[in-house]
């Protein structure tokens, strides 16, 4: 079962990568860019076939390894 | 208008970051992890209010700056 995890910086946390992208887009002539935030996207293939258990496992993975919960939020989507 | 961009490595391209995460998860005792792929997730706030134009702009941004189209695929989702 495939699990998709989005890890994003919490609102208010400075995002220098996002700022760099925004600056580069301005430099390339893309107008009207009001903001850019960069996060991580992780796809995990789990042997688990029960969606509820897969979600639980993925959330434990986020809390223990994937996300820094002091400054980052995570979202888990369980797919096929 | 908010645009969400997912940038992932093409199938077949080696993903050392994903392998490192998989190894770390194994080390923490998470069993049944068959594979991990890491990508990027970028949220862009555009002044543009027309969804079709916002998508077109975001795809141009991906092709010109955000993604390395030799080894990466991108997906654009236009939201509110």
Backbone of each chain as nested JSON, in Angstrom:
{
  "chains": [
    {"id": "A", "residues": [
      {"number": 1, "name": "UNK", "atoms": {"N": [0.846, -1.201, 0.0], "CA": [0.0, 0.0, 0.0], "C": [0.879, 1.247, 0.0]}},
      {"number": 2, "name": "UNK", "atoms": {"N": [0.529, 2.166, -0.897], "CA": [1.346, 3.367, -1.03], "C": [0.838, 4.483, -0.106]}},
      {"number": 3, "name": "UNK", "atoms": {"N": [1.767, 5.102, 0.599], "CA": [1.424, 6.205, 1.494], "C": [2.164, 7.446, 1.022]}},
      {"number": 4, "name": "UNK", "atoms": {"N": [1.456, 8.56, 0.937], "CA": [2.064, 9.818, 0.497], "C": [2.139, 10.775, 1.67]}},
      {"number": 5, "name": "UNK", "atoms": {"N": [3.318, 11.303, 1.914], "CA": [3.522, 12.191, 3.058], "C": [3.964, 13.563, 2.554]}},
      {"number": 6, "name": "UNK", "atoms": {"N": [3.294, 14.6, 3.018], "CA": [3.713, 15.971, 2.74], "C": [4.256, 16.568, 4.024]}},
      {"number": 7, "name": "UNK", "atoms": {"N": [5.445, 17.117, 3.96], "CA": [6.031, 17.775, 5.128], "C": [6.259, 19.235, 4.77]}},
      {"number": 8, "name": "UNK", "atoms": {"N": [5.63, 20.103, 5.522], "CA": [5.725, 21.534, 5.224], "C": [6.136, 22.287, 6.473]}},
      {"number": 9, "name": "UNK", "atoms": {"N": [6.801, 23.409, 6.269], "CA": [7.156, 24.251, 7.405], "C": [5.893, 24.857, 8.003]}},
      {"number": 10, "name": "UNK", "atoms": {"N": [5.867, 24.977, 9.327], "CA": [4.718, 25.605, 9.973], "C": [4.632, 27.073, 9.556]}},
      {"number": 11, "name": "UNK", "atoms": {"N": [3.428, 27.596, 9.588], "CA": [3.231, 29.009, 9.287], "C": [4.071, 29.841, 10.249]}},
      {"number": 12, "name": "UNK", "atoms": {"N": [4.767, 30.817, 9.705], "CA": [5.568, 31.688, 10.563], "C": [7.028, 31.294, 10.612]}},
      {"number": 13, "name": "UNK", "atoms": {"N": [7.341, 30.061, 10.221], "CA": [8.742, 29.636, 10.191], "C": [9.372, 30.138, 8.892]}},
      {"number": 14, "name": "UNK", "atoms": {"N": [10.515, 30.774, 9.017], "CA": [11.207, 31.333, 7.851], "C": [11.576, 30.221, 6.866]}},
      {"number": 15, "name": "UNK", "atoms": {"N": [11.378, 30.479, 5.577], "CA": [11.645, 29.468, 4.552], "C": [12.624, 30.027, 3.514]}},
      {"number": 16, "name": "UNK", "atoms": {"N": [13.924, 29.949, 3.796], "CA": [14.905, 30.531, 2.88], "C": [14.902, 29.878, 1.497]}},
      {"number": 17, "name": "UNK", "atoms": {"N": [14.63, 28.573, 1.435], "CA": [14.553, 27.892, 0.127], "C": [13.422, 28.473, -0.706]}},
      {"number": 18, "name": "UNK", "atoms": {"N": [12.26, 28.663, -0.073], "CA": [11.128, 29.248, -0.771], "C": [11.439, 30.654, -1.257]}},
      {"number": 19, "name": "UNK", "atoms": {"N": [12.098, 31.434, -0.394], "CA": [12.467, 32.808, -0.767], "C": [13.428, 32.797, -1.955]}},
      {"number": 20, "name": "UNK", "atoms": {"N": [14.363, 31.861, -1.959], "CA": [15.332, 31.772, -3.059], "C": [14.617, 31.447, -4.368]}},
      {"number": 21, "name": "UNK", "atoms": {"N": [13.639, 30.526, -4.299], "CA": [12.869, 30.181, -5.503], "C": [12.091, 31.4, -5.997]}},
      {"number": 22, "name": "UNK", "atoms": {"N": [11.449, 32.097, -5.054], "CA": [10.668, 33.282, -5.422], "C": [11.557, 34.317, -6.114]}},
      {"number": 23, "name": "UNK", "atoms": {"N": [12.733, 34.526, -5.558], "CA": [13.678, 35.49, -6.113], "C": [14.116, 35.061, -7.519]}},
      {"number": 24, "name": "UNK", "atoms": {"N": [14.379, 33.757, -7.681], "CA": [14.807, 33.244, -8.989], "C": [13.687, 33.377, -10.021]}},
      {"number": 25, "name": "UNK", "atoms": {"N": [12.437, 33.121, -9.591], "CA": [11.3, 33.268, -10.513], "C": [11.162, 34.728, -10.948]}},
      {"number": 26, "name": "UNK", "atoms": {"N": [11.314, 35.652, -9.99], "CA": [11.288, 37.08, -10.338], "C": [12.367, 37.376, -11.378]}},
      {"number": 27, "name": "UNK", "atoms": {"N": [13.542, 36.834, -11.136], "CA": [14.662, 37.077, -12.041], "C": [14.426, 36.544, -13.446]}},
      {"number": 28, "name": "UNK", "atoms": {"N": [13.631, 35.476, -13.537], "CA": [13.317, 34.895, -14.848], "C": [12.159, 35.634, -15.524]}},
      {"number": 29, "name": "UNK", "atoms": {"N": [11.59, 36.623, -14.846], "CA": [10.535, 37.419, -15.458], "C": [9.122, 36.95, -15.148]}},
      {"number": 30, "name": "UNK", "atoms": {"N": [8.975, 36.002, -14.204], "CA": [7.63, 35.596, -13.799], "C": [7.091, 36.637, -12.826]}},
      {"number": 31, "name": "UNK", "atoms": {"N": [6.09, 37.396, -13.253], "CA": [5.521, 38.43, -12.388], "C": [4.363, 37.845, -11.582]}},
      {"number": 32, "name": "UNK", "atoms": {"N": [3.956, 38.544, -10.548], "CA": [2.773, 38.152, -9.779], "C": [2.973, 36.942, -8.9]}},
      {"number": 33, "name": "UNK", "atoms": {"N": [4.213, 36.706, -8.444], "CA": [4.456, 35.619, -7.493], "C": [4.433, 36.219, -6.088]}},
      {"number": 34, "name": "UNK", "atoms": {"N": [3.376, 35.924, -5.331], "CA": [3.219, 36.546, -4.017], "C": [3.935, 35.79, -2.911]}},
      {"number": 35, "name": "UNK", "atoms": {"N": [4.243, 34.528, -3.152], "CA": [4.925, 33.776, -2.109], "C": [5.23, 32.368, -2.583]}},
      {"number": 36, "name": "UNK", "atoms": {"N": [6.301, 31.791, -2.04], "CA": [6.669, 30.409, -2.363], "C": [7.09, 29.732, -1.06]}},
      {"number": 37, "name": "UNK", "atoms": {"N": [6.567, 28.537, -0.829], "CA": [6.992, 27.744, 0.336], "C": [7.411, 26.384, -0.189]}},
      {"number": 38, "name": "UNK", "atoms": {"N": [8.57, 25.92, 0.246], "CA": [9.012, 24.591, -0.203], "C": [8.901, 23.575, 0.921]}},
      {"number": 39, "name": "UNK", "atoms": {"N": [8.403, 22.42, 0.564], "CA": [8.311, 21.335, 1.527], "C": [8.84, 20.055, 0.913]}},
      {"number": 40, "name": "UNK", "atoms": {"N": [8.641, 18.954, 1.624], "CA": [9.093, 17.655, 1.135], "C": [7.895, 16.784, 0.831]}},
      {"number": 41, "name": "UNK", "atoms": {"N": [8.093, 15.888, -0.123], "CA": [7.048, 14.952, -0.515], "C": [7.683, 13.571, -0.528]}},
      {"number": 42, "name": "UNK", "atoms": {"N": [7.14, 12.666, 0.245], "CA": [7.743, 11.342, 0.365], "C": [6.687, 10.275, 0.066]}},
      {"number": 43, "name": "UNK", "atoms": {"N": [7.018, 9.357, -0.839], "CA": [6.143, 8.225, -1.128], "C": [6.743, 6.982, -0.478]}},
      {"number": 44, "name": "UNK", "atoms": {"N": [5.928, 6.313, 0.305], "CA": [6.41, 5.111, 1.003], "C": [5.559, 3.919, 0.587]}},
      {"number": 45, "name": "UNK", "atoms": {"N": [6.213, 2.856, 0.141], "CA": [5.514, 1.601, -0.164], "C": [5.542, 0.723, 1.069]}},
      {"number": 46, "name": "UNK", "atoms": {"N": [4.379, 0.468, 1.614], "CA": [4.312, -0.378, 2.804], "C": [3.726, -1.737, 2.445]}},
      {"number": 47, "name": "UNK", "atoms": {"N": [4.223, -2.78, 3.114], "CA": [3.673, -4.124, 2.911], "C": [2.266, -4.207, 3.509]}},
      {"number": 48, "name": "UNK", "atoms": {"N": [2.004, -3.384, 4.524], "CA": [0.695, -3.326, 5.192], "C": [-0.435, -3.092, 4.186]}},
      {"number": 49, "name": "UNK", "atoms": {"N": [-1.536, -3.834, 4.317], "CA": [-2.637, -3.666, 3.364], "C": [-3.857, -2.993, 3.986]}},
      {"number": 50, "name": "UNK", "atoms": {"N": [-3.871, -2.836, 5.306], "CA": [-4.989, -2.179, 5.972], "C": [-4.756, -0.666, 5.993]}},
      {"number": 51, "name": "UNK", "atoms": {"N": [-5.648, 0.131, 5.372], "CA": [-5.405, 1.574, 5.283], "C": [-5.227, 2.251, 6.647]}},
      {"number": 52, "name": "UNK", "atoms": {"N": [-6.035, 1.865, 7.637], "CA": [-5.945, 2.515, 8.948], "C": [-4.591, 2.238, 9.597]}},
      {"number": 53, "name": "UNK", "atoms": {"N": [-4.137, 0.97, 9.482], "CA": [-2.834, 0.622, 10.071], "C": [-1.698, 1.291, 9.317]}},
      {"number": 54, "name": "UNK", "atoms": {"N": [-1.837, 1.378, 7.98], "CA": [-0.804, 2.021, 7.165], "C": [-0.669, 3.496, 7.566]}},
      {"number": 55, "name": "UNK", "atoms": {"N": [-1.825, 4.141, 7.79], "CA": [-1.805, 5.551, 8.2], "C": [-1.117, 5.706, 9.559]}},
      {"number": 56, "name": "UNK", "atoms": {"N": [-1.477, 4.805, 10.468], "CA": [-0.899, 4.861, 11.81], "C": [0.627, 4.708, 11.752]}},
      {"number": 57, "name": "UNK", "atoms": {"N": [1.068, 3.733, 10.949], "CA": [2.508, 3.509, 10.794], "C": [3.192, 4.745, 10.204]}},
      {"number": 58, "name": "UNK", "atoms": {"N": [2.573, 5.307, 9.16], "CA": [3.177, 6.454, 8.49], "C": [3.247, 7.657, 9.434]}},
      {"number": 59, "name": "UNK", "atoms": {"N": [2.211, 7.833, 10.255], "CA": [2.239, 8.962, 11.195], "C": [3.319, 8.776, 12.249]}},
      {"number": 60, "name": "UNK", "atoms": {"N": [3.531, 7.528, 12.65], "CA": [4.622, 7.261, 13.599], "C": [5.975, 7.549, 12.942]}},
      {"number": 61, "name": "UNK", "atoms": {"N": [6.1, 7.179, 11.664], "CA": [7.346, 7.459, 10.931], "C": [7.603, 8.965, 10.872]}},
      {"number": 62, "name": "UNK", "atoms": {"N": [6.544, 9.741, 10.609], "CA": [6.686, 11.2, 10.537], "C": [7.139, 11.75, 11.88]}},
      {"number": 63, "name": "UNK", "atoms": {"N": [6.479, 11.304, 12.939], "CA": [6.77, 11.852, 14.256], "C": [8.175, 11.475, 14.716]}},
      {"number": 64, "name": "UNK", "atoms": {"N": [8.626, 10.271, 14.349], "CA": [9.92, 9.798, 14.866], "C": [11.091, 10.15, 13.975]}},
      {"number": 65, "name": "UNK", "atoms": {"N": [10.874, 10.262, 12.647], "CA": [12.017, 10.451, 11.763], "C": [11.82, 11.54, 10.708]}},
      {"number": 66, "name": "UNK", "atoms": {"N": [10.69, 11.485, 10.005], "CA": [10.604, 12.265, 8.764], "C": [10.445, 13.759, 8.997]}},
      {"number": 67, "name": "UNK", "atoms": {"N": [9.645, 14.125, 9.995], "CA": [9.384, 15.55, 10.216], "C": [10.032, 16.023, 11.508]}},
      {"number": 68, "name": "UNK", "atoms": {"N": [10.45, 17.264, 11.512], "CA": [10.865, 17.925, 12.745], "C": [9.642, 18.676, 13.244]}},
      {"number": 69, "name": "UNK", "atoms": {"N": [8.948, 18.068, 14.213], "CA": [7.632, 18.598, 14.591], "C": [7.702, 19.935, 15.329]}},
      {"number": 70, "name": "UNK", "atoms": {"N": [8.902, 20.38, 15.66], "CA": [9.018, 21.719, 16.256], "C": [8.709, 22.781, 15.206]}},
      {"number": 71, "name": "UNK", "atoms": {"N": [9.188, 22.552, 13.993], "CA": [9.02, 23.57, 12.948], "C": [8.23, 23.079, 11.732]}},
      {"number": 72, "name": "UNK", "atoms": {"N": [7.912, 21.781, 11.696], "CA": [7.246, 21.253, 10.504], "C": [5.914, 20.569, 10.831]}},
      {"number": 73, "name": "UNK", "atoms": {"N": [4.981, 20.68, 9.891], "CA": [3.735, 19.923, 9.949], "C": [3.821, 18.778, 8.95]}},
      {"number": 74, "name": "UNK", "atoms": {"N": [3.066, 17.718, 9.181], "CA": [3.03, 16.657, 8.181], "C": [1.594, 16.254, 7.891]}},
      {"number": 75, "name": "UNK", "atoms": {"N": [1.394, 15.743, 6.683], "CA": [0.073, 15.265, 6.282], "C": [0.273, 13.908, 5.617]}},
      {"number": 76, "name": "UNK", "atoms": {"N": [-0.523, 12.937, 6.001], "CA": [-0.403, 11.583, 5.453], "C": [-1.633, 11.274, 4.608]}},
      {"number": 77, "name": "UNK", "atoms": {"N": [-1.425, 10.862, 3.359], "CA": [-2.52, 10.4, 2.507], "C": [-2.269, 8.94, 2.175]}},
      {"number": 78, "name": "UNK", "atoms": {"N": [-3.255, 8.106, 2.434], "CA": [-3.112, 6.68, 2.154], "C": [-3.796, 6.378, 0.834]}},
      {"number": 79, "name": "UNK", "atoms": {"N": [-3.034, 5.819, -0.095], "CA": [-3.595, 5.518, -1.414], "C": [-3.518, 4.049, -1.717]}},
      {"number": 80, "name": "UNK", "atoms": {"N": [-3.649, 3.692, -2.973], "CA": [-3.646, 2.291, -3.369], "C": [-2.223, 1.802, -3.587]}}
    ]},
    {"id": "B", "residues": [
      {"number": 1, "name": "UNK", "atoms": {"N": [-4.135, 33.06, -6.126], "CA": [-4.479, 31.657, -6.333], "C": [-3.292, 30.768, -5.972]}},
      {"number": 2, "name": "UNK", "atoms": {"N": [-3.589, 29.743, -5.193], "CA": [-2.504, 28.868, -4.732], "C": [-2.292, 27.706, -5.708]}},
      {"number": 3, "name": "UNK", "atoms": {"N": [-1.036, 27.474, -6.057], "CA": [-0.687, 26.379, -6.949], "C": [0.238, 25.43, -6.19]}},
      {"number": 4, "name": "UNK", "atoms": {"N": [-0.051, 24.136, -6.284], "CA": [0.766, 23.13, -5.593], "C": [1.526, 22.311, -6.626]}},
      {"number": 5, "name": "UNK", "atoms": {"N": [2.815, 22.217, -6.464], "CA": [3.656, 21.52, -7.426], "C": [4.353, 20.348, -6.73]}},
      {"number": 6, "name": "UNK", "atoms": {"N": [4.247, 19.173, -7.339], "CA": [4.988, 18.001, -6.858], "C": [6.081, 17.692, -7.87]}},
      {"number": 7, "name": "UNK", "atoms": {"N": [7.288, 17.565, -7.404], "CA": [8.394, 17.202, -8.284], "C": [8.969, 15.883, -7.792]}},
      {"number": 8, "name": "UNK", "atoms": {"N": [8.928, 14.894, -8.663], "CA": [9.394, 13.564, -8.265], "C": [10.421, 13.059, -9.278]}},
      {"number": 9, "name": "UNK", "atoms": {"N": [11.301, 12.212, -8.818], "CA": [12.27, 11.592, -9.724], "C": [11.539, 10.643, -10.658]}},
      {"number": 10, "name": "UNK", "atoms": {"N": [11.963, 10.605, -11.914], "CA": [11.369, 9.667, -12.858], "C": [11.648, 8.237, -12.41]}},
      {"number": 11, "name": "UNK", "atoms": {"N": [10.765, 7.339, -12.79], "CA": [10.953, 5.921, -12.493], "C": [12.285, 5.467, -13.089]}},
      {"number": 12, "name": "UNK", "atoms": {"N": [13.041, 4.753, -12.309], "CA": [14.313, 4.245, -12.812], "C": [15.503, 5.102, -12.419]}},
      {"number": 13, "name": "UNK", "atoms": {"N": [15.242, 6.349, -12.018], "CA": [16.345, 7.201, -11.566], "C": [16.646, 6.856, -10.105]}},
      {"number": 14, "name": "UNK", "atoms": {"N": [17.907, 6.645, -9.827], "CA": [18.332, 6.278, -8.475], "C": [17.978, 7.386, -7.491]}},
      {"number": 15, "name": "UNK", "atoms": {"N": [17.483, 7.018, -6.311], "CA": [17.069, 8.0, -5.312], "C": [17.794, 7.735, -3.99]}},
      {"number": 16, "name": "UNK", "atoms": {"N": [19.01, 8.258, -3.844], "CA": [19.783, 7.981, -2.635], "C": [19.125, 8.523, -1.371]}},
      {"number": 17, "name": "UNK", "atoms": {"N": [18.415, 9.668, -1.465], "CA": [17.72, 10.202, -0.291], "C": [16.646, 9.239, 0.182]}},
      {"number": 18, "name": "UNK", "atoms": {"N": [15.885, 8.71, -0.786], "CA": [14.841, 7.747, -0.449], "C": [15.424, 6.5, 0.189]}},
      {"number": 19, "name": "UNK", "atoms": {"N": [16.551, 6.026, -0.379], "CA": [17.209, 4.832, 0.181], "C": [17.677, 5.089, 1.611]}},
      {"number": 20, "name": "UNK", "atoms": {"N": [18.201, 6.307, 1.847], "CA": [18.68, 6.646, 3.195], "C": [17.52, 6.643, 4.189]}},
      {"number": 21, "name": "UNK", "atoms": {"N": [16.364, 7.174, 3.759], "CA": [15.193, 7.184, 4.642], "C": [14.752, 5.754, 4.932]}},
      {"number": 22, "name": "UNK", "atoms": {"N": [14.717, 4.923, 3.871], "CA": [14.292, 3.533, 4.039], "C": [15.202, 2.806, 5.032]}},
      {"number": 23, "name": "UNK", "atoms": {"N": [16.504, 3.04, 4.89], "CA": [17.481, 2.412, 5.784], "C": [17.267, 2.88, 7.225]}},
      {"number": 24, "name": "UNK", "atoms": {"N": [17.03, 4.186, 7.381], "CA": [16.822, 4.743, 8.723], "C": [15.546, 4.183, 9.349]}},
      {"number": 25, "name": "UNK", "atoms": {"N": [14.491, 4.022, 8.532], "CA": [13.237, 3.46, 9.054], "C": [13.45, 2.018, 9.504]}},
      {"number": 26, "name": "UNK", "atoms": {"N": [14.199, 1.254, 8.705], "CA": [14.547, -0.12, 9.1], "C": [15.272, -0.103, 10.445]}},
      {"number": 27, "name": "UNK", "atoms": {"N": [16.224, 0.815, 10.559], "CA": [17.012, 0.907, 11.791], "C": [16.174, 1.246, 13.009]}},
      {"number": 28, "name": "UNK", "atoms": {"N": [15.088, 1.989, 12.802], "CA": [14.196, 2.353, 13.907], "C": [13.19, 1.247, 14.221]}},
      {"number": 29, "name": "UNK", "atoms": {"N": [13.23, 0.175, 13.431], "CA": [12.361, -0.965, 13.712], "C": [11.054, -0.981, 12.938]}},
      {"number": 30, "name": "UNK", "atoms": {"N": [10.9, -0.083, 11.96], "CA": [9.696, -0.123, 11.128], "C": [9.868, -1.23, 10.089]}},
      {"number": 31, "name": "UNK", "atoms": {"N": [9.082, -2.282, 10.22], "CA": [9.191, -3.4, 9.282], "C": [8.23, -3.19, 8.112]}},
      {"number": 32, "name": "UNK", "atoms": {"N": [8.447, -3.912, 7.04], "CA": [7.518, -3.905, 5.917], "C": [7.568, -2.649, 5.072]}},
      {"number": 33, "name": "UNK", "atoms": {"N": [8.729, -1.997, 5.025], "CA": [8.883, -0.837, 4.138], "C": [9.514, -1.324, 2.834]}},
      {"number": 34, "name": "UNK", "atoms": {"N": [8.712, -1.353, 1.773], "CA": [9.189, -1.926, 0.506], "C": [9.934, -0.912, -0.354]}},
      {"number": 35, "name": "UNK", "atoms": {"N": [9.704, 0.361, -0.106], "CA": [10.397, 1.359, -0.906], "C": [10.047, 2.757, -0.449]}},
      {"number": 36, "name": "UNK", "atoms": {"N": [10.989, 3.684, -0.639], "CA": [10.748, 5.085, -0.292], "C": [11.303, 5.944, -1.423]}},
      {"number": 37, "name": "UNK", "atoms": {"N": [10.518, 6.906, -1.882], "CA": [10.986, 7.861, -2.891], "C": [10.751, 9.256, -2.331]}},
      {"number": 38, "name": "UNK", "atoms": {"N": [11.782, 10.097, -2.397], "CA": [11.589, 11.455, -1.91], "C": [11.513, 12.441, -3.065]}},
      {"number": 39, "name": "UNK", "atoms": {"N": [10.572, 13.347, -2.958], "CA": [10.445, 14.404, -3.95], "C": [10.292, 15.747, -3.274]}},
      {"number": 40, "name": "UNK", "atoms": {"N": [9.983, 16.749, -4.075], "CA": [9.803, 18.096, -3.537], "C": [8.356, 18.52, -3.664]}},
      {"number": 41, "name": "UNK", "atoms": {"N": [7.931, 19.371, -2.768], "CA": [6.576, 19.892, -2.767], "C": [6.683, 21.402, -2.63]}},
      {"number": 42, "name": "UNK", "atoms": {"N": [6.135, 22.107, -3.594], "CA": [6.269, 23.561, -3.59], "C": [4.889, 24.196, -3.704]}},
      {"number": 43, "name": "UNK", "atoms": {"N": [4.592, 25.114, -2.792], "CA": [3.348, 25.882, -2.863], "C": [3.672, 27.28, -3.358]}},
      {"number": 44, "name": "UNK", "atoms": {"N": [2.978, 27.706, -4.388], "CA": [3.231, 29.026, -4.963], "C": [1.943, 29.843, -4.906]}},
      {"number": 45, "name": "UNK", "atoms": {"N": [2.032, 31.041, -4.334], "CA": [0.899, 31.969, -4.336], "C": [1.03, 32.873, -5.549]}},
      {"number": 46, "name": "UNK", "atoms": {"N": [0.077, 32.767, -6.459], "CA": [0.113, 33.605, -7.655], "C": [-0.97, 34.677, -7.576]}},
      {"number": 47, "name": "UNK", "atoms": {"N": [-0.656, 35.858, -8.116], "CA": [-1.656, 36.93, -8.168], "C": [-2.743, 36.581, -9.191]}},
      {"number": 48, "name": "UNK", "atoms": {"N": [-2.396, 35.779, -10.182], "CA": [-3.323, 35.32, -11.229], "C": [-4.566, 34.676, -10.603]}},
      {"number": 49, "name": "UNK", "atoms": {"N": [-5.755, 35.009, -11.117], "CA": [-6.979, 34.429, -10.563], "C": [-7.641, 33.422, -11.506]}},
      {"number": 50, "name": "UNK", "atoms": {"N": [-7.18, 33.354, -12.757], "CA": [-7.75, 32.401, -13.707], "C": [-7.023, 31.052, -13.577]}},
      {"number": 51, "name": "UNK", "atoms": {"N": [-7.745, 29.985, -13.22], "CA": [-7.09, 28.689, -12.984], "C": [-6.269, 28.195, -14.169]}},
      {"number": 52, "name": "UNK", "atoms": {"N": [-6.796, 28.343, -15.381], "CA": [-6.09, 27.835, -16.567], "C": [-4.77, 28.582, -16.766]}},
      {"number": 53, "name": "UNK", "atoms": {"N": [-4.814, 29.92, -16.581], "CA": [-3.587, 30.699, -16.739], "C": [-2.6, 30.411, -15.621]}},
      {"number": 54, "name": "UNK", "atoms": {"N": [-3.128, 30.215, -14.408], "CA": [-2.252, 29.908, -13.27], "C": [-1.521, 28.586, -13.522]}},
      {"number": 55, "name": "UNK", "atoms": {"N": [-2.261, 27.601, -14.062], "CA": [-1.647, 26.302, -14.358], "C": [-0.555, 26.447, -15.419]}},
      {"number": 56, "name": "UNK", "atoms": {"N": [-0.872, 27.222, -16.451], "CA": [0.083, 27.433, -17.526], "C": [1.369, 28.093, -16.999]}},
      {"number": 57, "name": "UNK", "atoms": {"N": [1.178, 29.107, -16.155], "CA": [2.332, 29.792, -15.564], "C": [3.159, 28.821, -14.712]}},
      {"number": 58, "name": "UNK", "atoms": {"N": [2.469, 28.031, -13.887], "CA": [3.177, 27.113, -12.993], "C": [3.932, 26.05, -13.802]}},
      {"number": 59, "name": "UNK", "atoms": {"N": [3.333, 25.597, -14.905], "CA": [4.027, 24.594, -15.72], "C": [5.265, 25.183, -16.381]}},
      {"number": 60, "name": "UNK", "atoms": {"N": [5.161, 26.449, -16.777], "CA": [6.341, 27.111, -17.339], "C": [7.439, 27.25, -16.274]}},
      {"number": 61, "name": "UNK", "atoms": {"N": [7.028, 27.563, -15.034], "CA": [7.998, 27.67, -13.934], "C": [8.713, 26.34, -13.7]}},
      {"number": 62, "name": "UNK", "atoms": {"N": [7.929, 25.256, -13.759], "CA": [8.514, 23.923, -13.564], "C": [9.53, 23.626, -14.658]}},
      {"number": 63, "name": "UNK", "atoms": {"N": [9.132, 23.879, -15.893], "CA": [9.984, 23.53, -17.03], "C": [11.26, 24.371, -17.037]}},
      {"number": 64, "name": "UNK", "atoms": {"N": [11.154, 25.642, -16.608], "CA": [12.298, 26.533, -16.705], "C": [13.172, 26.545, -15.47]}},
      {"number": 65, "name": "UNK", "atoms": {"N": [12.592, 26.296, -14.293], "CA": [13.393, 26.44, -13.07], "C": [13.251, 25.291, -12.07]}},
      {"number": 66, "name": "UNK", "atoms": {"N": [12.001, 24.928, -11.766], "CA": [11.786, 24.099, -10.578], "C": [12.221, 22.651, -10.756]}},
      {"number": 67, "name": "UNK", "atoms": {"N": [11.967, 22.103, -11.947], "CA": [12.272, 20.688, -12.166], "C": [13.418, 20.527, -13.163]}},
      {"number": 68, "name": "UNK", "atoms": {"N": [14.198, 19.508, -12.958], "CA": [15.185, 19.087, -13.954], "C": [14.497, 18.004, -14.78]}},
      {"number": 69, "name": "UNK", "atoms": {"N": [13.992, 18.395, -15.948], "CA": [13.117, 17.482, -16.692], "C": [13.851, 16.284, -17.307]}},
      {"number": 70, "name": "UNK", "atoms": {"N": [15.158, 16.275, -17.206], "CA": [15.9, 15.092, -17.654], "C": [15.641, 13.924, -16.698]}},
      {"number": 71, "name": "UNK", "atoms": {"N": [15.613, 14.229, -15.41], "CA": [15.462, 13.154, -14.421], "C": [14.208, 13.289, -13.561]}},
      {"number": 72, "name": "UNK", "atoms": {"N": [13.479, 14.408, -13.694], "CA": [12.336, 14.622, -12.801], "C": [11.039, 14.853, -13.577]}},
      {"number": 73, "name": "UNK", "atoms": {"N": [9.943, 14.39, -12.979], "CA": [8.598, 14.695, -13.469], "C": [7.986, 15.75, -12.553]}},
      {"number": 74, "name": "UNK", "atoms": {"N": [7.034, 16.508, -13.077], "CA": [6.321, 17.435, -12.195], "C": [4.826, 17.318, -12.405]}},
      {"number": 75, "name": "UNK", "atoms": {"N": [4.09, 17.669, -11.35], "CA": [2.634, 17.669, -11.416], "C": [2.146, 18.968, -10.792]}},
      {"number": 76, "name": "UNK", "atoms": {"N": [1.238, 19.651, -11.475], "CA": [0.729, 20.932, -10.991], "C": [-0.742, 20.762, -10.603]}},
      {"number": 77, "name": "UNK", "atoms": {"N": [-1.083, 21.16, -9.368], "CA": [-2.483, 21.182, -8.927], "C": [-2.855, 22.625, -8.604]}},
      {"number": 78, "name": "UNK", "atoms": {"N": [-3.921, 23.086, -9.234], "CA": [-4.347, 24.463, -8.993], "C": [-5.483, 24.445, -7.976]}},
      {"number": 79, "name": "UNK", "atoms": {"N": [-5.308, 25.182, -6.879], "CA": [-6.332, 25.204, -5.829], "C": [-6.827, 26.61, -5.583]}},
      {"number": 80, "name": "UNK", "atoms": {"N": [-7.465, 26.795, -4.44], "CA": [-8.035, 28.112, -4.153], "C": [-6.994, 29.007, -3.48]}}
    ]}
  ]
}
